[in-house]
Amino acid sequence: MLIARRADTRARADFATWKMMAKLNGLSALPPDAQGFLASYKNLLEQMSEMEATETTIAAVYKAYYAEMGGAGTAPDVRPRTAEPVTDNVTAFRRPAPKPKKAPFGAAAYSGTQKRPLPVALIFACLVVVYVAIRYYWR
């Protein structure tokens, strides 16, 4: 049963990927077996509804994957018959909420009564001056 679940999950994911690739004109980049399944899917669309054609094609891919993964005999039915088939499993993109803007450096942490910190460049310049003074003037 574990092989059957894996084969079904892989078949559904691969078929959704193949359909998206076909919509994006990337059909030639797919392997030959995927192109064959999509061709049979297009033929089934002429005979039945999209949901039925999708489920029939996924069932064919599932059987092929089940045999490929080492399943013995006929592939068991892993999906309950009462469940509605999934026609579109793409999640819509949602933008994250905008982050609040940060206040300029030192503005939020220090109020008007407190001293602002010295800039890093000024501190570095002072250290260089002290180093030069010690190194060259006090030998």
C-alpha positions as CSV (number, residue, x, y, z in Angstrom):
1,M,0.0,0.0,0.0
2,L,3.0,2.3,0.6
3,I,4.1,1.9,-3.0
4,A,0.6,2.7,-4.1
5,R,0.4,5.9,-2.1
6,R,3.8,7.1,-3.4
7,A,2.9,6.2,-7.0
8,D,-0.4,8.1,-6.7
9,T,1.2,11.2,-5.1
10,R,3.9,11.2,-7.7
11,A,1.4,10.7,-10.5
12,R,-0.8,13.6,-9.4
13,A,2.2,16.0,-8.9
14,D,3.8,15.0,-12.2
15,F,0.6,15.4,-14.1
16,A,0.0,18.9,-12.6
17,T,3.6,19.8,-13.6
18,W,3.2,18.5,-17.1
19,K,0.0,20.4,-17.6
20,M,1.7,23.6,-16.4
21,M,4.6,23.0,-18.7
22,A,2.2,22.5,-21.6
23,K,0.5,25.8,-20.8
24,L,3.9,27.5,-20.8
25,N,4.8,26.1,-24.2
26,G,7.5,23.8,-22.6
27,L,6.0,20.6,-23.9
28,S,9.2,19.7,-25.9
29,A,11.2,19.8,-22.7
30,L,9.2,16.9,-21.2
31,P,10.2,13.3,-21.5
32,P,8.6,11.2,-24.2
33,D,6.3,9.3,-21.8
34,A,5.0,12.5,-20.3
35,Q,4.3,13.8,-23.8
36,G,2.4,10.6,-24.6
37,F,0.3,11.0,-21.4
38,L,-0.5,14.6,-22.3
39,A,-1.4,13.6,-25.9
40,S,-3.8,10.9,-24.5
41,Y,-5.2,13.6,-22.1
42,K,-5.9,15.9,-25.0
43,N,-7.7,13.1,-26.8
44,L,-9.8,12.3,-23.7
45,L,-10.8,16.0,-23.4
46,E,-12.6,15.7,-26.7
47,Q,-14.7,12.8,-25.3
48,M,-15.4,13.8,-21.7
49,S,-15.2,16.6,-19.2
50,E,-11.9,18.1,-17.9
51,M,-12.3,16.5,-14.5
52,E,-13.0,13.0,-15.9
53,A,-10.1,13.3,-18.4
54,T,-7.8,14.5,-15.7
55,E,-8.7,11.6,-13.4
56,T,-8.4,9.0,-16.2
57,T,-5.0,10.3,-17.2
58,I,-3.8,10.4,-13.6
59,A,-5.0,6.8,-13.2
60,A,-3.0,5.7,-16.2
61,V,0.1,7.5,-14.9
62,Y,-0.4,6.0,-11.5
63,K,-0.6,2.5,-12.9
64,A,2.6,3.1,-14.9
65,Y,4.4,4.4,-11.8
66,Y,3.1,1.6,-9.6
67,A,4.6,-1.0,-11.9
68,E,7.8,1.1,-12.2
69,M,8.2,1.3,-8.4
70,G,8.0,-2.5,-8.0
71,G,4.3,-2.9,-7.2
72,A,3.1,-6.5,-7.8
73,G,-0.1,-7.2,-9.7
74,T,-2.7,-4.6,-10.5
75,A,-2.5,-1.2,-8.8
76,P,-4.9,-0.9,-5.8
77,D,-7.3,2.0,-5.6
78,V,-5.9,4.5,-3.1
79,R,-8.4,7.3,-3.6
80,P,-11.9,7.1,-2.1
81,R,-14.6,7.1,-4.8
82,T,-16.7,9.6,-3.0
83,A,-14.1,12.4,-3.0
84,E,-14.2,15.1,-5.6
85,P,-11.2,15.0,-7.9
86,V,-8.8,17.9,-7.6
87,T,-8.9,20.0,-10.7
88,D,-6.4,22.7,-9.7
89,N,-3.9,22.3,-6.9
90,V,-2.1,25.6,-7.5
91,T,-2.0,28.0,-4.5
92,A,-2.4,31.7,-5.2
93,F,0.6,33.9,-4.4
94,R,0.0,36.2,-1.4
95,R,2.2,39.1,-0.7
96,P,3.4,39.3,2.9
97,A,2.2,42.2,5.0
98,P,4.5,45.2,4.7
99,K,7.0,45.6,7.5
100,P,6.9,48.9,9.4
101,K,9.6,51.3,8.3
102,K,12.5,51.7,10.7
103,A,13.4,55.0,12.1
104,P,16.7,56.6,11.1
105,F,19.8,55.4,13.1
106,G,19.6,56.6,16.6
107,A,16.3,58.5,16.3
108,A,14.1,55.9,18.0
109,A,16.6,54.9,20.6
110,Y,17.6,58.4,21.6
111,S,15.2,61.2,22.5
112,G,16.1,64.9,22.2
113,T,17.6,65.0,25.7
114,Q,20.1,62.2,25.2
115,K,23.3,62.5,23.3
116,R,23.5,60.9,19.9
117,P,26.3,58.3,19.5
118,L,29.4,59.3,17.6
119,P,29.6,58.1,14.0
120,V,31.9,55.1,13.4
121,A,34.0,57.0,10.9
122,L,34.8,59.7,13.5
123,I,35.8,57.1,16.1
124,F,38.0,55.3,13.6
125,A,39.7,58.6,12.6
126,C,40.4,59.3,16.3
127,L,42.0,55.9,16.7
128,V,44.2,56.4,13.7
129,V,45.4,59.8,15.0
130,V,46.2,58.3,18.4
131,Y,48.1,55.4,16.7
132,V,50.1,57.7,14.5
133,A,50.9,60.0,17.4
134,I,52.1,57.1,19.6
135,R,54.0,55.5,16.7
136,Y,55.9,58.5,15.3
137,Y,56.0,61.2,17.9
138,W,56.8,59.2,21.1
139,R,59.6,57.0,20.2
